Amino acid sequence: MSDSAVLVEMRGLTKRFGPGRPALDRLDARILGGTITGLAGPDGAGKTTLLRMIAGLLDPTEGELRVLGVDPREDAEEIHARAGYMPQRFGLYEDLSVQQNLDLYADLRGVLGEERRETFGRLLGFTDWARFTDRRAGALSGGMKQKLGLACALISKPELLLLDEPGVGVDPISRRDLWRMVEDLVKDGVGVVWSTAYLDEAEQCETVIVLNEGRPVFCGPPGELTGRVRGRAWAVPVEHGRRRALSKALQSEEVLDGVVQGHRLRLVLRGKARDRWDASEAGLEGKAEAAEPRFEDAFIDALGGPPRGPSRIAEAMRQVPPDDHPVIEAQDLTKRFGDFAATDGVSFTVPRGEIFGLLGPNGAGKSTTFKMLCGLLRPTSGRALVTGLDLEHSGSEARSRLGYMAQKFSLYGDLSVRQNLEFFAGIYGLPRARQKPAVDGMLDVFALRDQADEASGGLPLGFKQRLSMAAALMHEPDVLFLDEPTSGVDPLTRREFWKHINGLVEKGVTVLVTTHFMDEAEYCDRIGLVYRGKLIALGPPDELKAKARTDKNESPTMEDAFIHLVQAWDREQGGDRKEGKP
């Protein structure tokens, strides 16, 4: 491709924020027009820093950077006029309507008259929003907020589009919609940089830049990196005790990484490719079968694998006594907001020591159901019980037995990490003699000791998630409610979280979790799929995947099952998903 197609060129690009290691360290890379360049790496790797420098919002400390033919340090205004930037956090005005946000950005970009009318027509058709322009932005679902942010970034037809994790908190169907929108732009010659925590997205890019601790680990076609682990990925069936079997396998020196996939373990071995592998060497009884390598396998391999050893938090937790009664019960739960039923007659039970996954598209009623079950919303009708206690009549007693981790960081940003933990130790009623050991234990278990005196609001996302989980576990609850606990964090951090979750369940803790990472849903013992306020599917992951099996797709993923079940329900009801709540 000719030099004229090069939109961004970086040579030795470095950014420092004070002493210590650089946020970005000597990056050499090029970004071309008409392509999607993926940007991947753990939390704190330097992805957002790089995007902000390309956007002309941060000056490099060292090295060369040219964007759209100009130096951002000298011509930042030209870059602002010719590039679109969508930040990681929703940066629009939540009190304004969809149309008012579009009008504001059009005014700022100088898009007026006939050009404005044509642009709005194109964007509203692009996003299928003609019916929702009067809706307040803050009332939109996660997927629709991301589409609105993208639309505002596209107001002035950018030559370069910078997207900082646009898929965070977005369900699989909406993520596919976003991806199709961006692919249409690329056909028109727009160059796109897509920062992502979803490595299946990175795998679809023409080029991927992988960063770790500010340093470039890999830059090139994703297939080139994936090829490095060919012959090292294996699948092993496990009849019973998937979590214990995974923990045992990960203790083997030859196993680099492992995840649960229904009733199988997917393992990546260290070293060289091999034609055969005996799973008994890792303490497993099933027969190993070669698996197709994935970009995520290669990503984990390039970063040296996840932390080793068992969950320290699980080891420190008490054993929850067995109980034959349901721990969580949803009895015909219904929640109405005016004439709209956000949750409509949902019923299920969760026994002791089970991981129950609550899945659903954005705006389908999943979060409403979740909030009723942990006492944050009062049902219009029906009952929510935890350990046999009705949350409406015994709320304080029931809540003392559960831990709750919110989807968005909900701790006190002005307090330090230690002060937040001390506060929650008191809120949960821990005796004073137990509070300091509990706080110190959480700091050590979640590797927060070095950040103990930092204001929690300024922490990277992965550290905020660790702190939130630590606060939820201060009082050693019997039941743990996790609302998208790993949203936006990298695969290494997600593995760390699930090591803790699996270990806690082995101690008898019951977990109710929501997630948009379909590979995480594989860890669940059962899954309930909520759509348009109703529970449309309930069963183990393998059972739900079997419903999506076809001659063309004999081994469907959990994402395939999710989309198949939603679309099948729409066909049965004679409806159209676009008519639902955005």
C-alpha positions as CSV (number, residue, x, y, z in Angstrom):
1,M,0.0,0.0,0.0
2,S,1.4,3.4,-0.9
3,D,2.6,6.0,1.7
4,S,-0.5,8.1,0.9
5,A,-2.7,5.5,2.6
6,V,-0.7,5.8,5.9
7,L,-2.9,7.8,8.3
8,V,-0.8,7.5,11.4
9,E,3.0,6.8,11.7
10,M,4.8,6.2,15.0
11,R,8.5,5.9,15.5
12,G,9.9,5.4,19.0
13,L,6.7,6.9,20.4
14,T,7.0,7.3,24.2
15,K,4.9,8.9,26.8
16,R,5.9,9.5,30.5
17,F,3.8,10.7,33.4
18,G,6.5,11.5,35.9
19,P,9.2,9.1,37.2
20,G,8.8,5.3,36.8
21,R,8.1,3.2,33.7
22,P,6.7,5.0,30.7
23,A,2.9,4.7,30.0
24,L,4.0,4.0,26.4
25,D,7.5,2.9,25.6
26,R,9.1,3.2,22.1
27,L,6.3,2.1,19.8
28,D,6.9,1.8,16.1
29,A,3.7,1.2,14.1
30,R,1.6,2.5,11.1
31,I,-2.2,2.8,10.8
32,L,-3.6,2.6,7.3
33,G,-6.8,3.9,5.7
34,G,-9.5,1.5,4.8
35,T,-8.6,-0.9,7.5
36,I,-9.4,-1.7,11.1
37,T,-6.4,-1.8,13.5
38,G,-7.0,-3.5,16.8
39,L,-5.4,-2.3,20.0
40,A,-5.2,-4.9,22.8
41,G,-3.4,-5.3,26.1
42,P,-4.0,-5.6,29.8
43,D,-5.4,-2.8,31.9
44,G,-2.8,-0.1,32.2
45,A,-0.9,-1.3,29.1
46,G,-1.1,2.2,27.5
47,K,-4.0,1.8,25.0
48,T,-5.9,4.9,26.1
49,T,-2.7,6.9,26.3
50,L,-1.9,6.0,22.7
51,L,-5.4,6.9,21.4
52,R,-5.3,10.2,23.2
53,M,-1.9,11.1,21.6
54,I,-3.2,10.1,18.2
55,A,-6.2,12.3,18.8
56,G,-4.0,15.3,19.7
57,L,-5.2,15.4,23.3
58,L,-1.8,14.4,24.8
59,D,1.7,15.4,23.6
60,P,4.3,12.7,23.2
61,T,7.3,12.8,25.5
62,E,9.7,11.3,23.0
63,G,9.7,9.9,19.4
64,E,7.9,10.9,16.2
65,L,4.1,10.9,15.6
66,R,2.4,12.1,12.4
67,V,-1.4,11.9,12.2
68,L,-3.1,12.6,8.8
69,G,0.1,14.1,7.6
70,V,0.6,16.6,10.5
71,D,2.4,16.7,13.8
72,P,-0.2,16.7,16.7
73,R,2.0,18.9,18.8
74,E,1.8,21.7,16.1
75,D,-1.6,21.0,14.3
76,A,-3.9,19.4,16.9
77,E,-6.8,21.5,15.7
78,E,-6.5,20.0,12.2
79,I,-6.6,16.5,13.6
80,H,-9.7,17.4,15.7
81,A,-11.4,18.5,12.6
82,R,-10.5,15.5,10.5
83,A,-10.7,12.7,13.1
84,G,-13.4,11.2,15.3
85,Y,-12.7,10.0,18.8
86,M,-15.1,8.0,21.0
87,P,-13.8,7.7,24.6
88,Q,-14.1,4.6,26.8
89,R,-16.6,6.3,29.1
90,F,-19.9,7.5,27.9
91,G,-19.0,11.2,27.3
92,L,-22.3,12.6,26.1
93,Y,-24.9,14.6,28.0
94,E,-27.3,12.2,29.7
95,D,-29.9,14.8,30.5
96,L,-30.2,15.7,26.8
97,S,-32.2,13.6,24.3
98,V,-30.7,11.7,21.5
99,Q,-31.6,14.4,19.0
100,Q,-30.2,17.2,21.3
101,N,-26.9,15.4,21.6
102,L,-26.7,15.1,17.8
103,D,-27.6,18.8,17.4
104,L,-24.9,19.8,19.9
105,Y,-22.2,17.8,18.1
106,A,-23.3,19.1,14.7
107,D,-23.1,22.7,16.0
108,L,-19.6,22.0,17.4
109,R,-18.4,20.5,14.1
110,G,-20.0,23.3,12.0
111,V,-22.3,20.8,10.2
112,L,-25.2,23.1,9.1
113,G,-28.2,23.3,6.7
114,E,-28.6,20.7,4.0
115,E,-25.4,18.9,5.1
116,R,-26.9,18.5,8.6
117,R,-30.2,17.1,7.3
118,E,-28.3,14.6,5.1
119,T,-26.0,13.6,7.9
120,F,-28.8,13.1,10.5
121,G,-30.7,11.1,7.9
122,R,-27.7,8.9,7.3
123,L,-26.9,8.4,11.0
124,L,-30.5,7.7,12.1
125,G,-30.8,5.1,9.3
126,F,-27.4,3.7,10.3
127,T,-28.5,3.2,13.9
128,D,-32.3,2.6,13.4
129,W,-33.1,5.5,15.8
130,A,-35.8,7.4,14.0
131,R,-38.3,6.3,16.7
132,F,-36.0,7.2,19.7
133,T,-34.7,10.7,19.0
134,D,-36.8,12.2,21.9
135,R,-35.5,9.7,24.5
136,R,-33.1,11.0,27.1
137,A,-29.6,9.7,26.5
138,G,-29.2,8.6,30.2
139,A,-32.2,6.3,29.7
140,L,-30.7,4.3,26.8
141,S,-29.3,0.8,27.3
142,G,-25.6,0.2,27.1
143,G,-25.7,-0.8,23.5
144,M,-27.7,2.2,22.4
145,K,-25.4,4.5,24.4
146,Q,-22.4,3.1,22.5
147,K,-24.2,3.6,19.2
148,L,-25.0,7.2,20.1
149,G,-21.4,7.9,21.0
150,L,-20.3,6.4,17.7
151,A,-22.9,8.5,15.8
152,C,-21.7,11.7,17.4
153,A,-18.1,10.8,16.5
154,L,-19.2,10.3,12.9
155,I,-21.0,13.7,12.5
156,S,-18.3,15.2,10.3
157,K,-17.4,12.1,8.2
158,P,-13.9,11.6,9.8
159,E,-10.9,10.2,7.8
160,L,-9.7,8.5,11.0
161,L,-11.9,7.0,13.7
162,L,-10.5,6.2,17.2
163,L,-12.7,3.9,19.3
164,D,-11.7,3.2,22.9
165,E,-13.4,-0.1,23.9
166,P,-16.7,0.6,22.2
167,G,-18.0,-2.9,23.1
168,V,-17.7,-2.6,26.9
169,G,-21.0,-3.4,28.6
170,V,-22.7,-4.3,25.3
171,D,-24.5,-7.6,24.6
172,P,-23.4,-9.9,21.7
173,I,-26.1,-8.8,19.3
174,S,-25.4,-5.1,19.8
175,R,-21.7,-5.7,19.5
176,R,-22.3,-7.3,16.1
177,D,-24.4,-4.3,15.1
178,L,-21.5,-1.9,16.1
179,W,-19.0,-4.0,14.2
180,R,-21.2,-3.9,11.0
181,M,-21.5,-0.1,11.4
182,V,-17.7,0.3,11.5
183,E,-17.1,-2.2,8.6
184,D,-19.4,0.0,6.4
185,L,-17.2,3.0,7.3
186,V,-14.0,1.1,6.3
187,K,-15.5,0.4,2.9
188,D,-15.6,4.1,2.4
189,G,-11.8,4.4,3.1
190,V,-12.0,5.4,6.8
191,G,-9.1,4.2,8.9
192,V,-10.3,2.8,12.3
193,V,-8.3,2.1,15.5
194,W,-10.4,-0.2,17.7
195,S,-9.2,-0.7,21.3
196,T,-10.9,-3.7,22.8
197,A,-11.0,-6.1,25.7
198,Y,-12.8,-8.7,23.5
199,L,-10.1,-10.6,21.7
200,D,-12.6,-12.2,19.3
201,E,-13.0,-8.6,18.0
202,A,-9.2,-8.1,17.8
203,E,-9.0,-11.3,15.8
204,Q,-11.3,-9.8,13.1
205,C,-8.9,-6.8,12.5
206,E,-6.4,-6.7,9.7
207,T,-3.6,-5.6,12.1
208,V,-3.3,-5.8,15.9
209,I,-1.1,-3.9,18.2
210,V,-0.6,-5.7,21.5
211,L,0.8,-3.6,24.4
212,N,1.9,-4.7,27.9
213,E,3.1,-2.2,30.5
214,G,3.5,0.3,27.8
215,R,5.8,-1.8,25.6
216,P,4.8,-3.3,22.2
217,V,4.5,-7.1,22.4
218,F,3.3,-7.7,18.9
219,C,2.3,-5.7,15.8
220,G,1.0,-7.5,12.7
221,P,-1.9,-9.7,11.4
222,P,-3.6,-11.5,14.2
223,G,-3.3,-14.9,12.4
224,E,0.5,-14.5,12.7
225,L,0.3,-14.4,16.5
226,T,-2.3,-17.1,16.7
227,G,0.0,-19.4,14.7
228,R,2.5,-19.4,17.5
229,V,0.2,-21.6,19.7
230,R,-0.9,-24.0,17.0
231,G,-0.5,-27.6,18.3
232,R,-0.6,-26.4,21.9
233,A,-4.4,-26.0,22.4
234,W,-6.3,-29.0,23.7
235,A,-9.8,-29.9,24.9
236,V,-10.5,-32.4,27.7
237,P,-14.0,-33.6,28.7
238,V,-14.8,-33.6,32.4
239,E,-17.8,-35.4,33.7
240,H,-18.0,-33.9,37.2
241,G,-16.2,-31.3,39.2
242,R,-15.2,-28.9,36.4
243,R,-13.9,-26.2,38.7
244,R,-11.8,-28.6,40.8
245,A,-10.4,-30.2,37.6
246,L,-9.4,-26.8,36.1
247,S,-7.7,-25.9,39.4
248,K,-5.8,-29.2,39.3
249,A,-4.8,-28.8,35.7
250,L,-3.5,-25.3,36.2
251,Q,-1.1,-26.6,38.9
252,S,0.7,-28.6,36.2
253,E,3.9,-26.9,35.1
254,E,3.2,-27.8,31.4
255,V,-0.2,-26.1,31.4
256,L,0.0,-22.3,30.6
257,D,-3.7,-21.4,30.6
258,G,-7.1,-23.0,31.0
259,V,-10.8,-22.2,30.9
260,V,-14.0,-24.0,31.3
261,Q,-16.1,-24.6,28.2
262,G,-19.3,-26.4,29.3
263,H,-18.3,-29.9,30.3
264,R,-14.9,-29.5,28.8
265,L,-11.7,-27.8,29.8
266,R,-9.8,-25.9,27.1
267,L,-6.1,-25.9,28.0
268,V,-3.0,-24.3,26.4
269,L,0.3,-25.9,27.0
270,R,3.7,-24.4,27.3
271,G,6.6,-25.0,25.0
272,K,6.5,-26.5,21.5
273,A,3.6,-27.8,19.5
274,R,2.9,-31.5,19.9
275,D,0.9,-34.1,18.0
276,R,-0.3,-35.9,21.1
277,W,-0.8,-35.1,24.8
278,D,-1.8,-37.3,27.7
279,A,-4.2,-35.3,29.9
280,S,-3.4,-37.6,32.9
281,E,-0.1,-35.7,33.1
282,A,-2.2,-32.8,34.4
283,G,-4.3,-35.0,36.7
284,L,-7.2,-35.3,34.3
285,E,-9.0,-38.5,33.4
286,G,-10.6,-37.5,30.0
287,K,-8.9,-38.0,26.7
288,A,-7.4,-34.9,25.2
289,E,-8.3,-33.8,21.7
290,A,-6.5,-31.1,19.7
291,A,-8.4,-27.8,19.6
292,E,-8.2,-25.0,17.0
293,P,-6.0,-22.2,18.5
294,R,-7.6,-18.8,19.1
295,F,-6.1,-15.3,19.2
296,E,-6.9,-15.2,22.9
297,D,-4.7,-18.2,23.5
298,A,-1.8,-16.5,21.7
299,F,-2.5,-13.2,23.6
300,I,-2.2,-15.0,27.0
301,D,0.9,-16.8,25.8
302,A,2.5,-13.6,24.7
303,L,1.9,-12.1,28.1
304,G,3.4,-15.1,29.9
305,G,0.1,-16.6,31.2
306,P,-2.2,-15.8,34.1
307,P,-1.0,-15.7,37.8
308,R,-0.3,-19.2,39.1
309,G,-1.6,-20.8,42.3
310,P,-5.0,-21.2,44.0
311,S,-7.3,-18.4,45.0
312,R,-6.0,-16.9,48.2
313,I,-9.4,-15.3,48.9
314,A,-11.1,-18.7,48.7
315,E,-8.5,-20.2,51.0
316,A,-9.1,-17.5,53.5
317,M,-12.9,-17.9,53.4
318,R,-14.9,-20.0,55.8
319,Q,-16.7,-23.1,54.5
320,V,-20.4,-22.4,54.1
321,P,-22.5,-25.1,55.7
322,P,-24.5,-27.3,53.2
323,D,-28.2,-26.6,52.8
324,D,-30.8,-28.5,50.7
325,H,-33.1,-25.5,50.4
326,P,-32.8,-23.0,47.5
327,V,-30.5,-20.1,48.4
328,I,-32.0,-17.7,45.8
329,E,-35.6,-17.8,44.7
330,A,-37.4,-15.7,42.1
331,Q,-41.1,-16.3,42.4
332,D,-43.1,-14.8,39.5
333,L,-41.0,-11.6,39.7
334,T,-42.6,-8.6,37.9
335,K,-41.5,-5.0,37.7
336,R,-43.5,-2.3,35.9
337,F,-42.5,1.2,35.1
338,G,-45.8,2.8,34.1
339,D,-47.2,0.6,31.3
340,F,-43.8,-1.0,30.6
341,A,-43.0,-4.4,32.1
342,A,-39.2,-4.5,32.5
343,T,-39.5,-7.9,34.1
344,D,-42.5,-10.1,33.5
345,G,-43.3,-13.2,35.6
346,V,-39.7,-14.5,36.0
347,S,-39.3,-17.6,38.2
348,F,-36.2,-19.8,39.0
349,T,-34.3,-21.1,42.0
350,V,-30.6,-21.4,42.7
351,P,-29.3,-24.1,45.1
352,R,-26.3,-23.8,47.4
353,G,-22.9,-23.7,45.8
354,E,-24.0,-23.0,42.2
355,I,-23.0,-20.4,39.7
356,F,-26.1,-19.1,38.0
357,G,-25.7,-16.8,35.0
358,L,-28.3,-14.2,34.2
359,L,-27.9,-13.2,30.5
360,G,-29.8,-11.1,28.1
361,P,-29.5,-8.3,25.5
362,N,-29.2,-4.7,26.7
363,G,-32.6,-3.4,27.9
364,A,-34.1,-6.9,28.1
365,G,-34.8,-6.8,31.8
366,K,-31.8,-8.7,33.0
367,S,-30.5,-5.9,35.3
368,T,-34.0,-5.2,36.6
369,T,-34.4,-8.8,37.6
370,F,-30.9,-8.8,39.2
371,K,-31.6,-5.7,41.2
372,M,-34.9,-7.1,42.6
373,L,-33.1,-10.3,43.6
374,C,-30.5,-8.4,45.7
375,G,-33.0,-6.0,47.2
376,L,-32.2,-2.8,45.2
377,L,-35.6,-2.7,43.6
378,R,-39.0,-3.5,45.0
379,P,-41.0,-5.9,42.8
380,T,-44.4,-4.7,41.5
381,S,-45.5,-8.3,42.1
382,G,-43.9,-11.6,43.0
383,R,-41.3,-12.4,45.6
384,A,-37.5,-12.4,45.8
385,L,-36.0,-14.6,48.5
386,V,-32.3,-15.0,49.6
387,T,-31.5,-17.8,52.1
388,G,-35.3,-18.2,52.6
389,L,-35.7,-14.5,53.6
390,D,-38.1,-12.2,51.7
391,L,-36.1,-9.2,50.7
392,E,-39.1,-6.9,50.9
393,H,-39.9,-7.8,54.6
394,S,-36.5,-8.9,55.9
395,G,-34.2,-6.8,53.8
396,S,-31.5,-5.9,56.3
397,E,-31.2,-9.5,57.6
398,A,-31.1,-10.9,54.1
399,R,-28.6,-8.3,52.8
400,S,-26.2,-9.1,55.7
401,R,-25.8,-12.6,54.2
402,L,-25.0,-11.4,50.6
403,G,-22.2,-9.5,48.9
404,Y,-22.9,-7.2,46.0
405,M,-20.6,-5.9,43.3
406,A,-22.2,-3.3,41.0
407,Q,-21.6,-3.1,37.2
408,K,-20.3,0.5,37.5
409,F,-17.7,1.5,40.1
410,S,-19.9,2.5,43.0
411,L,-17.4,3.0,45.8
412,Y,-16.2,6.4,47.1
413,G,-13.8,7.9,44.6
414,D,-12.4,10.5,47.0
415,L,-11.6,7.9,49.6
416,S,-8.4,5.9,49.4
417,V,-8.5,2.1,48.7
418,R,-7.9,1.4,52.4
419,Q,-10.5,3.9,53.6
420,N,-13.1,2.3,51.3
421,L,-12.4,-1.1,52.7
422,E,-12.5,0.2,56.3
423,F,-15.8,1.9,55.6
424,F,-17.4,-1.3,54.2
425,A,-16.0,-3.3,57.1
426,G,-18.0,-1.1,59.4
427,I,-21.1,-1.1,57.1
428,Y,-21.2,-4.9,57.1
429,G,-21.0,-4.9,60.9
430,L,-17.7,-6.6,61.4
431,P,-16.5,-6.4,65.0
432,R,-13.8,-3.9,65.5
433,A,-11.2,-6.6,66.3
434,R,-11.8,-8.2,62.9
435,Q,-11.9,-5.1,60.8
436,K,-8.1,-4.4,60.5
437,P,-7.2,-8.0,59.7
438,A,-10.0,-8.2,57.2
439,V,-8.8,-5.0,55.5
440,D,-5.2,-6.1,55.4
441,G,-6.3,-9.5,54.1
442,M,-8.2,-7.9,51.2
443,L,-5.3,-5.6,50.3
444,D,-2.9,-8.6,50.1
445,V,-5.3,-11.1,48.4
446,F,-6.3,-8.6,45.7
447,A,-2.8,-7.2,45.3
448,L,-3.9,-3.7,46.3
449,R,-1.2,-3.0,48.9
450,D,0.8,-0.6,46.7
451,Q,-2.4,1.3,45.9
452,A,-3.7,1.3,49.5
453,D,-3.3,5.1,50.0
454,E,-4.4,6.2,46.5
455,A,-7.8,7.8,45.8
456,S,-9.9,4.9,44.4
457,G,-11.5,7.2,41.8
458,G,-8.1,7.5,39.9
459,L,-7.4,3.8,39.7
460,P,-7.3,1.9,36.4
461,L,-10.5,0.0,35.7
462,G,-9.0,-3.4,36.6
463,F,-7.9,-2.2,40.0
464,K,-11.4,-0.6,40.6
465,Q,-12.9,-4.0,39.9
466,R,-10.6,-5.7,42.3
467,L,-11.5,-3.2,45.0
468,S,-15.2,-3.6,44.4
469,M,-15.0,-7.3,44.8
470,A,-12.8,-7.0,47.9
471,A,-15.5,-4.7,49.5
472,A,-18.2,-7.2,48.6
473,L,-16.3,-10.0,50.3
474,M,-15.4,-8.2,53.6
475,H,-18.0,-10.0,55.6
476,E,-17.6,-13.5,54.1
477,P,-21.1,-13.6,52.6
478,D,-23.1,-16.8,51.8
479,V,-24.3,-15.4,48.5
480,L,-22.5,-13.2,46.0
481,F,-24.3,-11.0,43.5
482,L,-21.9,-9.9,40.6
483,D,-23.3,-7.5,38.0
484,E,-20.9,-7.7,35.1
485,P,-17.8,-8.0,37.4
486,T,-15.3,-8.1,34.6
487,S,-16.8,-5.6,32.2
488,G,-14.0,-3.8,30.3
489,V,-11.1,-5.7,32.0
490,D,-8.5,-7.7,30.1
491,P,-8.4,-11.5,29.8
492,L,-5.7,-11.9,32.4
493,T,-7.7,-9.9,35.0
494,R,-10.8,-11.9,34.0
495,R,-9.0,-15.2,34.7
496,E,-7.9,-13.8,38.1
497,F,-11.5,-13.0,39.0
498,W,-12.9,-16.3,37.9
499,K,-10.2,-18.1,39.9
500,H,-11.6,-16.4,43.0
501,I,-15.2,-17.0,42.0
502,N,-14.6,-20.7,41.3
503,G,-12.7,-21.1,44.6
504,L,-15.5,-19.4,46.5
505,V,-18.1,-21.7,45.0
506,E,-16.0,-24.7,46.1
507,K,-16.3,-23.3,49.6
508,G,-20.1,-23.4,49.3
509,V,-20.8,-19.7,48.3
510,T,-23.7,-19.3,45.9
511,V,-23.1,-16.9,43.0
512,L,-25.5,-15.0,40.7
513,V,-23.6,-13.3,37.9
514,T,-24.5,-11.2,34.8
515,T,-22.0,-10.9,32.0
516,H,-21.7,-10.0,28.3
517,F,-18.5,-12.2,28.0
518,M,-20.0,-15.4,26.6
519,D,-16.9,-17.4,27.4
520,E,-17.5,-16.5,31.0
521,A,-21.0,-17.9,30.8
522,E,-19.4,-21.3,30.2
523,Y,-18.3,-21.3,33.9
524,C,-22.0,-21.2,35.0
525,D,-23.7,-24.4,36.2
526,R,-26.9,-23.0,34.7
527,I,-27.9,-20.0,32.6
528,G,-31.2,-18.1,32.5
529,L,-31.7,-16.0,29.4
530,V,-33.9,-12.9,29.9
531,Y,-35.4,-11.2,26.9
532,R,-38.2,-8.6,26.7
533,G,-38.7,-9.1,30.4
534,K,-39.3,-12.8,30.2
535,L,-37.2,-15.9,31.0
536,I,-37.0,-17.5,27.5
537,A,-34.4,-20.2,28.2
538,L,-33.0,-22.0,31.3
539,G,-30.4,-24.7,31.5
540,P,-26.7,-25.7,31.5
541,P,-24.4,-24.0,28.9
542,D,-24.0,-27.2,26.8
543,E,-27.8,-27.7,26.7
544,L,-28.4,-24.2,25.4
545,K,-25.6,-24.5,22.9
546,A,-27.1,-27.7,21.6
547,K,-30.2,-25.7,20.6
548,A,-28.1,-23.7,18.2
549,R,-26.4,-26.7,16.5
550,T,-26.9,-26.9,12.7
551,D,-25.3,-28.8,9.9
552,K,-23.3,-25.7,9.1
553,N,-22.3,-25.1,12.7
554,E,-21.8,-28.4,14.5
555,S,-20.0,-26.8,17.5
556,P,-21.8,-23.5,18.3
557,T,-20.3,-21.2,20.9
558,M,-22.3,-19.6,23.7
559,E,-22.5,-16.4,21.7
560,D,-24.1,-18.4,18.8
561,A,-26.6,-19.9,21.3
562,F,-27.4,-16.4,22.8
563,I,-28.2,-15.0,19.4
564,H,-30.0,-18.1,18.1
565,L,-32.3,-18.2,21.2
566,V,-33.2,-14.5,21.0
567,Q,-33.9,-14.6,17.3
568,A,-35.9,-17.9,17.6
569,W,-38.1,-16.3,20.3
570,D,-38.7,-13.3,18.1
571,R,-39.8,-15.6,15.2
572,E,-42.1,-17.5,17.5
573,Q,-43.7,-14.3,18.8
574,G,-43.9,-12.9,15.2
575,G,-42.0,-9.8,16.4
576,D,-38.9,-7.8,15.6
577,R,-36.1,-7.2,18.1
578,K,-35.9,-3.6,17.0
579,E,-39.3,-2.9,18.4
580,G,-38.1,-3.5,21.9
581,K,-36.7,-1.2,24.5
582,P,-33.4,0.3,23.2
